Amino acid sequence: MTDPFSSHRSFKVVVSFHAIGSAPRLKVSKFTVDGTLRMAELTNYLAKIIKESDVHLYVSSSIELMDDQYIGDFVKIFGKMSSDETQGSINIHYSVGRAYL
């Protein structure tokens, strides 16, 4: 069965990563991904880049993003969308280990 909401997520997203605490900083911190990308895929990609296994992603510096959620959904709520809704952007913070308990 296809996802009835996939058409609402079919846009490009510019993700700006920001490290929290002792997490290593990225040399290149902006990436363009598809809005249909799940958080698990984004977390795995970032974990490979910074060579850490326990990576956690946050939006608005405090809301932890869960693995089965879509980046496009968060962009529409917490990010910025272009006027024609073909591109969005969002700031995502990341930590090694849980940043907030």
C-alpha positions in Angstrom: 0.0 0.0 0.0 1.4 3.4 -0.9 1.6 6.2 1.6 -1.3 8.7 0.9 0.8 11.6 2.3 3.9 11.0 0.2 2.9 13.7 -2.3 3.0 16.2 0.6 6.6 15.3 1.3 7.9 15.3 -2.3 10.2 18.3 -2.2 13.9 18.9 -1.6 15.0 19.9 1.9 18.2 21.7 2.8 19.3 20.4 6.2 21.7 22.5 8.3 23.4 20.4 11.0 24.5 21.9 14.3 26.5 20.0 16.9 25.5 19.9 20.6 28.0 19.5 23.4 31.0 17.4 22.6 29.7 16.1 19.2 32.3 16.6 16.5 31.6 19.5 14.2 31.1 19.0 10.5 33.3 20.6 7.9 30.3 20.8 5.5 27.1 21.2 7.6 24.5 21.7 4.9 23.0 18.9 2.8 20.1 18.6 0.4 17.9 15.6 0.9 14.5 14.5 -0.2 11.4 15.2 2.0 10.4 11.6 2.0 13.6 10.6 3.8 13.0 8.9 7.2 15.0 10.1 10.2 16.6 6.7 10.6 18.3 7.2 7.2 19.4 10.7 8.1 20.8 9.5 11.5 22.7 6.6 9.8 24.2 9.0 7.2 25.3 11.4 9.9 26.7 8.6 12.1 28.9 7.4 9.2 30.2 11.0 8.6 31.2 11.7 12.2 32.2 8.0 12.8 29.9 7.6 15.9 27.3 5.0 16.6 25.1 6.7 19.2 23.8 9.8 17.3 20.6 11.6 18.3 18.8 14.3 16.2 16.8 17.2 17.6 14.7 20.0 16.1 14.2 23.3 17.9 17.2 22.3 20.1 15.0 20.1 22.2 12.5 17.8 20.3 14.1 14.5 19.6 13.4 13.1 16.1 12.3 9.5 16.0 13.5 7.0 13.4 10.2 6.4 11.6 9.3 10.0 11.1 9.8 11.9 7.8 12.0 15.0 7.4 9.3 16.6 5.2 6.8 16.6 8.0 9.1 18.4 10.3 10.1 21.0 7.7 6.5 22.0 7.3 6.1 22.5 11.0 9.5 23.7 12.3 11.3 24.7 9.1 10.9 27.1 6.2 9.2 26.4 2.9 9.6 28.3 -0.4 6.5 30.1 -1.6 5.9 27.5 -4.3 6.5 24.6 -1.7 9.1 22.9 -3.9 11.9 23.4 -1.4 12.3 23.7 2.4 15.0 24.1 4.9 15.5 23.1 8.5 18.1 23.3 11.3 18.8 20.0 13.0 20.9 19.7 16.1 22.8 16.4 16.8 24.6 14.9 19.7 26.6 11.8 20.5 24.6 10.2 23.2 21.4 11.7 24.5 21.7 15.5 24.9 18.6 15.8 27.1 17.4 13.3 29.7 
